[in-house]
Amino acid sequence: MSALNAFDGTDEPVRPTLGGRKRRLNMENHRKQILKKVRHSGGAMFPMVGCKHKAAMGVCQAERLSPDDLMINFNQFYDRPNKVEQDREILHLLDITPVKRQRKQIEDISKRKDRTISVKYSLFCKSHPEKVPVCKATFVKVFGISKDRVTRVAQYYGTTAEARPERRGGARHSEEHNRRRQLIVEHIQSFTCRASHYGRRGAPGRKYLPSDLNVLKMHELFEAQSHAQTSYSLYYSVFSKDFNLGFGHPATDACTDCAKYKIRITDPNLTEAEKRMESAVFILHRRRARVFYDLLGRVAEEHVTLCFDMMQNIVLPKTPIGQAYYSRQLYLYLFGVVVHHGEKSHQTKDDVHLYVWQENEGRKDSNMIASALSDCLKVQLHQKVGRSRGLRLFSDSCYGQNKNMNMVSMLMELRNSFPNLKIEHTFPVRGHSFLPADRVFGRIEQKIKKEETILLPEAYYAILKQFGHVHVYGTDWKGLDFKSATKACVKAQKSFKISEARMLDLSTNKVGVKTSYNGEYSFYSVLKRGKCWANLKPEVIPKQTSVKAAKKHDVLALLEAIDGHWPPPLKTKIHQGGGPGRVACNETD
């Protein structure tokens, strides 16, 4: 399931992953394994004759073998891929026959070696048509192996008339162990998980189990269900190495209706029929919420899809001293716009535009939101929007920021720059507004948490530049008074409630409204008589503060408390009005 499908918190089955939360032990680079590879590949060994026998005086004809002959035998042996194949190569060079007569040269029976087989050793030779007989000492010296290994190969063949199989390793209870591991895997797969829509932590693909679970509880449930005594260490090993799972935290921004239905379904006073009815209503609610994400994932060709939202207020200055906990602080506002390319797309830095302004520079209202979005569409994305046939906008339903006539007026005024552009604005079901912009905010928040002290806005800007293009208010963009311009052109009394709209069509001079995703648009004229959208001329808003006198007092006191920790250059900048000390405030506040 893609990351987009996790925005609405949809549960999904648990699946094993190739790379678990913890890495598996890789034995390939261990010293023991390296020595084993060298031993079985003939590394650091050189074939040589291991005796001084003369060819004319005994059975051993090793004197006839040249260095090339020794190397041929050596390479032919170590070209075999494993020990079993090498043992078969040894067997081809042995002549094994049963012992025909036991010599009683040793009177003490306890010291007598009762051999059952007789073994003759030989090696290949280029100049000799047949194999050359050698002694055991030379045979093992040429291959660099032990005498016991040759003896085991010969004795096994003498007893069974077959090549010696692999006898090393193999736990006696390996089958039972594997069966238990498979039972644990199946038990973990019986749970459901979901992705974190904020993506604040964990690697890609990491999923989260319910917050009321932990590995110990899951292990106890497994033992109770399977009636099998399994160690906790084995269960934890499977959980951490075969799955990329974590445990979520209790939701703090959950949908009100979802929480209500979950409580109703578990109400013991309800009958089974009433519970089924509540479950059906709950499923219908989730399906309606799901439509928003289906529409978000359907990125059409020659259309631009934008998601935008406000991040949680960022405090300024950020300091670890205790006084900051009790003091009012300045806010740095962050408005994010993300270009969305589809369900399986990845966010890049070029797709993210971050608009920032301080609390003492402007309010956090629909004017600033509309101004920032207007700058993004007309300036930053001018070429992209100009080449497209349609603009698809997705945001939450916050009436004070996104879902109001000031935003509608801004988008209608945008058509003066792009006359043939079709504009559609879609809003989610309340409580299910997890957008791609939230993932950007999550990564930014994770980065900010690692910084102990941030004194100036420029330090925040440096962090934000790691995640997208940063546009600073007053330097890169200006605020426009769409609120006053809307009052001059738009009727105060309208025949529809914009708060009930699920989708808006702003492709014509009339406002198209749909109260459900599958319904039909109803178009309404909202302009005053004699007015047109070309008359909408918003003026530039001067910088204005919303900081009250009490907050100003707290901020200045906090700056004074941490003044000793500041280097001289920062003090100079503060007093010159370049930092958080620049707090304007009306005398009447």
Secondary structure by P-SEA (a helix, b strand, c coil): ccccccccbbbbbbbbccccccccccccccaaaaaaaaaaacccbbbbbcccccccccccccccccaaaaaaaaaaaaccccaaaaaaaaaaacccccccccccccccccccccccbbbbbbbbbcccccbbbbcaaaaaaaacccaaaaaaaaaaaaacccccccccccccaaaaaaaaaaaaaaaaacccccccccccccccccccccccccaaaaaaaaaaaacccccaaaaaaaaccccbbbbbcccccccaaaaaaaaaaacccccaaaaaaaaaaaaaaaaaaaaaaaaaacccccbbbbbbbbccccccccccccccccbbbbbbbbbbbbbccccccccccccbbbbbbccccccccaaaaaaaaaaaaaccaaaaaaaccbbbbbbcccccccccaaaaaaaaaaaaacccbbbbbbbccccccccaaaaaaaaaaaaaaaccccccaaaaaaaaaaccccccccccccccaaaaaaaaccccccccccccccbbbccccbbbbbccccbbbbbbbcccccccccccccccccccccccaaaaaaaaaaaaaacccccaaaaaaaaacccccbbbbbccc
